[in-house]
Amino acid sequence: MKKMIVNPLVIVMLVALTMLACSSKYPGYDKTATGLYYKLYKVSKDTVKAKMGDWVSLNMSYKYKDSTLFNSKSAMGAPVRFQLPASEFKGDIYEGIRMLSPGDSADFIINADSLFTKTFRQPQRPQFIDSNSVVHFYITMLSIDSPASMMMKEADALKKYLEDQKVTVAPTVSGLYYIETLAGKGMKIDTGVWVKANFSVSLVDGKQVFSTQERGEPMEFEYGQRFDTPGFEEGVSKMLKGGKATLIVPSKIAFGESGRGAMVPPYATVIYNLEIVDVQSKADHDKQVAEQKKKDGLKVETNKKSEGDLMKKYLADRKITAKPTASGLIYVEKVKGTGAKAASGKKVKVHYTGTLLNGTKFDSSRDRKEPFEFVLGQGQVIKGWDEGIAMMNVGGKAMLVIPSSIAYGERDMGQIPPFSTLVFDVELMEVK
């Protein structure tokens, strides 16, 4: 075996660099040429690194001091997946991600001011975070996919799906596979007409990601105005009222390289099972909308006039004698808290159940078995919540009776009609 000759100068340089790392601003961390401090906890045998434009899947959490601001496992129940963009500034988190291979895990120290204003694109960093402070990111890289590899996977998956389903129709010029299962009758669907449709959306693996039937009512849209994917709109144009069809839509005429959030991954073929419930001319639709608007206007006006009387009756029936605050909030303390006081700028954790005055429940963290967290006094919740929770200590329980003026006002929130007084049964779990 040939004897290895080691240059003494190299040894001196390595010792010096080791001493520098150990005596750096953050002991135990290494530093890149751009100023990014990092610590590798686990290094896999995989040597593929993420590049700009690749899709990465990773577990991620980040902390400010001792407070966890985000954890993908608890917040999403699934890894974070996104297309890796260019760096926003020297030493940003995207640079750190590009250092990792699948199986690697690391801690990165990121400047908080630059993180919030450049990466998160907020007007300014949150008030509870000090200027020139840092945020720690803890990342485990799970997978890296290039756009080219993802397109190949889609083509293979689509081919298998067509074979398994014995699809023999030829695709249209755009790539759409249109399979009519029931012929419709009536007005041709063209630009300007209004269409009411029931449909479900699935992936080629059979996973359903959306259904109007589960939503409880058909979707209505003006044909010719962008509503869904190009493939969906092409399929609709071939149908008549009462018709049913299956649309097999490759990603290039579906949701493309970006996908649709957590529902549809990038480069995914989607399957629509579609039924045209109704087709209306623009004139008939406009007439129907005007009549409904008139009815809704009368309902809103009635709600506005009756809100005060309904609230008085609610309080009287329950013998609630608490006086309203200047804003109109009725705060009824049930259990006095003995822990930390909630204050503006603090992150609070709250369990709650929300009902209308008639007892209809519209939301509940208890039903979800997960307390709600938000930063108090930052406008992240309705005004009545910011005011009411600020009156509590940890361990406290209270009823908040919140008039519409400090809730949702004249807005129609679906389960919450315009000018609705809301009742919340709240418990303050934690203040950070």
N, C-alpha and C positions, 0 to 999 in steps of 0.2 A: 504494500500500500504506500502511496506517495505521502510523504510527511507534509502536513499543512503548516504554512508559515504565516503567523499572525503579525500584522503591522501594529507596533506599540502605540502609534498615534491614534489608531482606531479605538484601541482599548481606552485610552485617555478620554477621547470624545464620548464614548458610550458612558463612561463613569460620570462625566460632567453632565450629560443629558439626563441621566438617572437622578442625579442630585438636584438638577433644576426642576424636574417633575415633582420630586418629593417636597421641594421647598416652594412650590408654586402657590398662586393665590388660593387654589383649591387642592390641598394635599390628597394624593391618591388618584388624581385625574391627569390625563394627558391633554395636550393642547395642539390643535391643528394650526397651520400657517395663517388661517383666517381669524384665529382667536376663539374657536369653538372648544370648550372644555368637555371631555367625555371620559367615561369609564366603561370598559367592556366587562360584562359579567360572564358571558358565555360566548364562545366562538365555535361555530359548527365546522364541519369538513367541507361544506359547500363554499365554492369560491365566487359564485355569481353575485354581482353587486347590482343594486337597483340603479337605473338610469332615468333621467328626465323623460317623461312620456310613458314609462312602465306603470303597470298597475300593481300596487303593493297591498298586501293584507297583513295587518299587524295588530297586536295587543298593545294598547297605549294608555298610560295614565300620566297626569302631570300635577305637580304640587307647588304651592307657594308656602314657604316656611313649613308648618306642620299641617296645613290644610290641603286636602285633595280637591282640586278644581274639576277634575274629570277623570273617569275610569271607564274605559270602553266595556269592560266585563259587566259592571254594575249598571251603567247608563244605557247600554245598547243590548247587552246580553249576547253580543257577537263582536268579532274583530272589526276594526276600522279598515275600510277598503277605499282607495282613491287613486287617481292617476297622478303620479309624482310631477309637480310643476318645477319651474326654475326657482332658484333661491331668490328670496325677497331682500336679503341683506347678508353680508358676510357673517358666517358663523351661525346661520339660522338652523332650524330643526330639519329642513329639507336636506341640508348638507349632511347632517347626522344620519338621516335615513339612507342616503346614498352610500354611506360607509358600511352598511349592513348586508349580510347574506341571509338566506332563509336559515332559521335556527339560531341566529345571533341575538343576543340581548345586551342592552347598554343603557346607561344613564347619560343624558346630555344636559348641560347647563346653558340656558338661553336668557338673554337680556329681556326683561319684562316689557320695557317701553317699546322696543322694536317688535317684540312678539305680538303685542296687542294692536299696535298701530299699523304695522306692515304685514305681518302674516295673517292676523285675524281681521285686519282692515277696520278696526274700530276707531272712532274719532280721537279717543284717548284711552289710556289704561284705566281700569276700574279704580275707584277712589280708595278702596281698601288695600291696594297694592302700592307699596312705596316706590318712589322714583329711583331709577338706577338699581333696582333689586333684580333678582333672577328667579326663573321658574325651572324646576327640575322635570325633565321628561324621562319616563321609564318606558322603553320600547323593546318588544320582542318581535322580530321579523318572522312572519309565518310563510309568506310566499311572494314571489315576484313573477309577473307575467308580462311579456312584451306584446304589443298590439298584433304583431305578425303571428305569434303563437296562438293568441286568442282567436284570431280569424280562422286559423286552421282547425282549432277545436270546434268552433261553431259549424264549419262546413262538414266535419265528420259527424257531429251530433245531428245535424239536419238530415244528412243522408241516411243515417240509421233510423231516424224518426219516420221518414217517408217510406222506408222499406218495411218497418214494423207495422205501420198503419195501412200498408198496401195502397199508397197514394199514387195514382197513375196520371192525374191531370198534369198538363205541362204548365210551367210558370209563365206569367205574363212577362212583357219586356222588362218591367221593373224588378221582377223576381218573386212577385206575389203568387201564392198557390190559392186559387179561389175554388171552393167546393160547395156548390149549392145543395142544400138538403131539403128545402121546401120553396117552391116558386111563389112569389108575391103577386099582387095585383094593384092597379091604380096609378097614381101620379108618379112620373119619373123623378128621381132625385137628381136635382141639378142645383147650380149656384143660386143661393137666396132662399131656397125652401127650408123649412124647419123639420128636423127629424127627431123622433123619439125612439130610443133603442134600448133594448136589454142586451147585455153582453157580459161574458166572462173573459178573463185574460189568464193564460197559463204559459208555462215554459215547456220545452220539449221533454223534460223529465217528469212532467205531470203535475208539478207544483202550481196550484192556482194562486195568483197574486192579486186579483181583483174580481169583483162580481157585483153587478148592479142589483141582482136578486138579493144578495146579502145586505146591500145598502138599503134595500126596501123600496126603491122606485127606479124607473128607467131614467136614463140620461137624455137631456134634450139639448140640441145644438143647431146652429144655422150652418147648413152645408156650404162650403166655400170659404168659411172662416176657420182658421186653424183650430182644431179641437183635439185631435189625437195624432197618431202616427200617419205618415203618408200612405203606408200600406193599408191601414184601417180605412182611411178616406177613399182610397181606390176601390176597396171592396164594397163600401157603402154605395158608391156610384153605380154598381152593377145590380142593385137590389130594388125591390118595390115593397110597398106596405104589406105586412104579413109574411114577408119572406124570411127564410132562415139560411145561414151559410156558416161554413168554417173557413177562416182565413189563416193561412200559414205565412207569417210575415218575417223574413230574414231581417237581421239587425240593421242593414243598410237602408231599409225603408221602415224601420221600427224606431228603437231608442238609441241605435248607433253605438259609438265607442264610449259614450258616457253612461249608458244604461238609465235606469230610473230609480235612483236612491237605493234603498235596501230591497225594493221589490223586484227590479229587473237588473241583472248584472250587465256589465258592458259586453258588447258583441254577443247578444243573446237573441235567438229566434223566438218569437212569441206566437201563441195560438189564440185567436179570437173565435169564440162561439157566439154568433151574432143573430139577433132577431130584430127586425124593423117593426116597431109597435104602431107608429103613426107617422104620417107625412102631411104637412100643412103648407099651404101657400103663405107667403110673407104677409099678405093682407089679413088672412084668417088668423094667423098667429098674433099679429099686432093687436087685432080686436080682442082676442082672448086675454092677452097680457094687460090691456087697458082695463078690462073688466075686473081682473084679479087685483090689479093695483088699486082700484077704487075700493074693493072689499078690504084689502090689507090696510089702506089708509084709515078706513073707519075703525078697524080693529085697534090700530096704533093709537088713534085719538081716544078711543074708549079706555085703553090701558092707561094712557097718560092721565086722564081725568079721575080714574078710579084708584090709582096707586096709593094715594094718601089715605083714603078711606079703608082700603084693604089692609094697609099696614096698621092703622089704628085698631081695627077689629082683631088682627092677629095678636097685638100686644095685650089688648083687653081680655081676650079669651084665655090667655096664658098668665094673666095677672102680672105682666112684666111692667115694672114701674121705673126702670132705669131711665134717666134723662138723656136725650140725644146730645152728642157733642156739637160743636159749631158747624161741622160738615153734615150732620144728620145721622151719624153712626150711633146705633144703640149697642152698647157694650155690656154684656151680662156675664159677670164672673161666676164660674161654677166651682172651680178649685183654684185656690191661690198658689201660684208657683213659688218655690223657694230657691230656685237655681239662678243662673245668670240672666240678666235683664236683656231683652231684645232691644237693639238700637240700630239706627240708620247706618248702613255700611257693613253691618254684620251679616254673615250667612246663617240663615235659620232653617231648621228642619221641622216641618209641621205635618201632623195628621189632621185630616178634615173630612167632613161630609157636607155637601152643599145641596140645599133644597129651595124650591119656590115657596111662597106663602101658603099654597094649597097642599104642601107636603110632597110634591113631586121631586124625587131625587134626580139631579142632573150630573153629579160628579162625586167621587169619593176616593181618596187615597187609601182608605181602609179596605175598600173592596179590592183594590189593586195590591194590597199588602205591601205598599211602598210609600213611605213619607215623602212629602214634596219639599224640595230644597230651593231656596232663592235668596238673593241678596236684598235685604230690607231697605226701603227708601230709595230704590233706584228705578222705580216705575216698571218693574218686571211683573207686577201683579196689579189688580185694580186698586184704586185709591183707598177704598174701605178696608182692604187687607193690609196695606202698608200702615194705615193708621191703627187698626185694631191689634195687629200682632205686636206693634211697638209698645202696647200697653201691658204686655205679658212678661212673665218670668218663666224659665224652664220648669216644666212640671205642671204649669198652669193649664186650666181648661176653661173655655169661655164660649159663649154664643155671640156671634156678630150678626146683627140685623142691619143690612146694608141697603139703603135706598138706591134707586137706579142712578141718581145724580153722581154717586161715587162708585158706581158699578159699571154697567154697560150702556146706560142711557137709552137712547132711542134705537140703538143697534139691535138687529134681530140675530141672535146667536144660536138659532136652531132650537134647542131644548129650552133656551132662555128667551122668551118673547121681549119685544121692546118695552121699556118702562117697567121692568120687573124688580121688585125688592127681593133681595137674596138673603137667605139665612144659612150661616155656616156654624157648624159645631166643630171647634178647633181645639187642638192640644199642641202646645209648644214642646217639642222633643229635645231640641238642641240649639245652642247658639255658638257660633265659631267666630 
